[in-house]
Amino acid sequence: MLDEFDVKAPGGFPDHPHRGFETVTYMLEGEFLHEDFKGHKGRIGPGDLQWMSAARGIMHSEIPATNSRAHGLQLWVNLASKDKMAEPSYQEYPASQVTHVSPEEGVQIKVIAGESHGAKSPVMTRTPTMFIDVKLAKGKSIEQAIPKEYAGFIYTISGSGLFGSEKHKSDAHHTLVLDENGGTTVPVESLSDDCHFVIIAGQPIREPIVQYGPFVMVSGTVTDQGKGTVLLETSKN
């Protein structure tokens, strides 16, 4: 699941739980303050990356740091059943440490996860994942390799471009789903000076899921704990 969030104070995401998957927060503009019940806290700004593995469960909050716009992307990445009950953990990279590559003038690529044009992200992904952020000047083009067996999509943040061998046009806030033909190379041509998009894909886990709000488990039941709190309990089998 991908969420493009765009909020200002007093908006935001106060204390809430997650379990069974990972949240990837990538800031585009503005700053967020984050804190969890294990004492981890910090501030992330434009271009910064936080890859949080909620795993067995964590309670945290994400609130705009100022009265200015806080704009970014948050991706949810499912965990395989063998990883769902691990200890929660973080991988955090300031913008200066996020892998960048510029094959030519007018082409800017940030490798959040996976590989692109010979550059590889240092992020460790329990579920094999690629997350590529691309900005193209008008008339520029690239080709992005997609690993065999990956499934995923392309989301356009701003501007417009032509995607794939059939040149599908995509404008801001539109999504294109990658086909299921296995490993391939996706050509992209920019139609505007502000063509900005992300390519997100991963290896399917192919396990059943039981989802309830911010919980994504393999099996379980939903129980009401009172006071508006709901827990997803894993079954014993």
C-alpha positions in Angstrom: 0.0 0.0 0.0 1.3 3.5 -0.9 0.0 6.7 0.8 0.9 10.1 -0.5 0.3 12.3 2.6 0.1 16.0 2.6 -0.7 17.5 6.0 -0.2 20.6 8.2 -0.3 21.0 12.0 -2.5 20.2 14.0 -3.0 17.3 11.5 -0.8 14.3 11.5 -0.8 10.8 12.9 -0.8 10.7 16.8 -0.2 7.5 18.8 -1.2 4.4 16.7 0.0 0.8 16.6 1.4 -1.3 13.7 2.1 -5.0 13.5 3.3 -7.6 11.0 4.7 -5.4 8.3 7.1 -2.5 7.6 6.4 1.2 7.0 8.7 3.2 4.7 8.4 7.0 5.2 10.1 9.1 2.5 9.8 12.9 2.9 9.4 15.1 -0.1 8.8 18.5 1.6 8.6 19.7 5.2 9.5 17.9 8.4 7.9 15.2 10.6 8.6 14.4 14.3 8.3 10.7 15.2 8.4 8.9 18.5 7.6 5.4 19.7 6.9 3.6 23.0 10.4 2.1 23.0 12.1 5.5 23.3 13.1 6.0 19.7 12.4 9.5 18.4 13.7 11.9 15.8 13.0 14.4 13.1 13.0 13.7 9.3 13.0 16.3 6.5 13.1 16.6 2.7 14.7 13.6 1.1 15.1 11.7 4.4 14.2 8.1 4.7 12.9 6.0 7.6 12.4 2.3 7.1 10.6 0.9 10.1 9.9 -2.8 10.7 6.9 -2.9 13.1 7.2 -6.8 13.1 5.7 -8.1 16.4 4.3 -4.7 17.3 5.0 -1.1 18.0 3.1 2.1 19.0 4.4 5.3 17.5 3.3 8.8 16.4 4.2 11.0 13.4 3.4 14.7 13.6 4.3 17.7 11.4 7.3 19.5 13.0 6.1 23.0 11.9 3.1 24.8 10.7 4.3 24.4 7.1 3.3 21.7 4.6 4.5 18.2 5.4 4.4 16.1 2.2 5.8 12.7 1.5 5.2 9.0 0.7 4.6 6.1 3.1 4.8 2.6 1.7 3.6 -0.5 3.6 5.7 -3.6 2.9 4.3 -6.9 4.1 6.6 -9.3 6.1 6.7 -13.1 5.5 5.2 -15.1 8.4 8.8 -16.0 9.6 9.5 -12.3 10.1 6.3 -11.1 11.6 7.2 -11.7 15.2 10.7 -10.3 15.1 11.7 -7.4 17.3 10.8 -3.9 15.9 13.7 -2.1 14.2 14.6 1.0 12.2 16.8 1.9 9.3 17.2 5.7 8.9 19.0 7.6 6.3 19.3 11.4 5.9 19.0 12.7 2.4 22.8 13.0 2.2 23.1 9.2 2.7 20.3 8.2 0.3 21.9 6.7 -2.8 21.8 9.0 -5.8 22.7 8.5 -9.4 22.5 10.8 -12.4 23.2 9.0 -15.7 23.0 12.2 -17.6 22.0 15.9 -17.3 18.3 16.2 -16.6 18.0 12.7 -15.0 18.0 12.4 -11.2 17.5 9.1 -9.6 17.3 8.2 -5.8 17.6 4.5 -5.0 15.5 4.1 -1.8 15.7 0.3 -2.1 17.1 -2.1 -4.7 19.2 -1.0 -7.7 19.1 1.4 -10.5 21.7 2.3 -13.2 24.6 0.7 -11.3 23.7 2.2 -8.0 22.5 0.1 -5.0 20.7 1.1 -1.9 22.2 0.1 1.5 18.7 -0.6 2.9 18.2 -4.2 4.0 14.8 -5.5 2.9 13.4 -8.6 4.5 11.0 -8.9 1.6 13.0 -8.3 -1.6 11.9 -4.8 -2.7 12.8 -2.0 -5.0 11.8 1.6 -4.5 13.2 4.1 -7.1 12.5 7.8 -7.2 13.0 9.5 -10.6 12.9 13.1 -11.7 13.2 13.8 -15.5 13.5 17.1 -17.4 11.2 17.4 -20.4 12.2 15.2 -23.3 14.6 13.0 -21.2 14.2 9.3 -21.0 15.4 6.3 -19.0 15.0 2.5 -18.9 14.6 0.8 -15.5 15.2 -2.9 -15.1 12.6 -4.8 -13.0 13.9 -8.1 -11.4 12.3 -11.4 -12.5 9.2 -12.4 -10.5 8.7 -8.9 -9.1 5.2 -7.4 -9.0 4.6 -3.7 -8.6 3.5 -0.3 -9.9 4.6 3.2 -11.0 3.1 6.2 -9.2 3.4 9.7 -10.8 3.9 12.5 -8.2 4.0 15.4 -10.6 4.2 16.2 -14.3 3.5 13.6 -16.9 5.3 11.0 -19.0 5.0 8.0 -21.3 5.7 4.6 -19.7 6.4 1.2 -21.0 6.8 -0.1 -24.6 3.2 0.9 -25.3 3.8 4.4 -24.1 1.0 4.7 -21.5 0.6 8.3 -20.5 0.5 9.0 -16.8 -0.2 12.3 -15.1 0.2 13.4 -11.5 -1.4 11.2 -8.9 -2.1 8.3 -11.4 -0.9 4.7 -11.0 0.3 2.2 -13.6 0.5 -1.4 -12.7 3.4 -3.5 -14.0 2.5 -6.5 -16.1 3.2 -10.1 -14.9 5.6 -11.2 -17.6 8.5 -11.6 -15.2 11.8 -9.6 -15.5 11.6 -6.7 -17.9 12.9 -3.2 -18.6 10.5 -0.3 -18.5 11.3 2.7 -20.7 10.0 6.1 -19.6 10.0 9.4 -21.5 9.2 12.7 -19.8 6.5 15.0 -21.3 7.1 17.9 -18.8 9.9 19.6 -16.9 8.6 18.4 -13.6 8.1 14.7 -14.4 8.6 13.0 -11.0 7.6 9.4 -10.3 8.4 6.3 -8.2 8.8 2.7 -9.3 7.9 0.3 -6.5 8.0 -3.5 -6.9 8.8 -6.5 -4.8 8.9 -10.3 -4.8 5.4 -11.6 -3.9 5.3 -13.5 -0.6 2.3 -15.6 -1.7 1.0 -16.2 1.9 -2.5 -15.5 3.1 -3.1 -12.3 5.1 -5.5 -11.2 7.8 -5.6 -7.4 7.8 -7.4 -5.2 10.3 -6.5 -1.5 10.1 -2.8 -1.2 10.9 -2.2 -5.0 11.5 -1.2 -7.4 8.7 -0.9 -11.0 9.9 -1.1 -14.5 8.4 -3.9 -15.8 10.6 -5.8 -14.6 13.7 -8.9 -13.1 15.2 -9.8 -9.5 16.0 -10.6 -8.9 19.6 -12.0 -5.7 21.2 -9.9 -4.6 24.2 -12.2 -1.7 25.1 -11.5 2.1 24.9 -11.3 2.0 21.1 -8.3 -0.4 21.1 -8.5 -3.4 18.8 -5.8 -6.2 18.7 -5.2 -8.8 16.0 -4.2 -11.9 17.8 -2.4 -14.7 16.0 -4.0 -18.1 16.2 -2.0 -20.9 17.8 -1.9 -23.0 14.6 
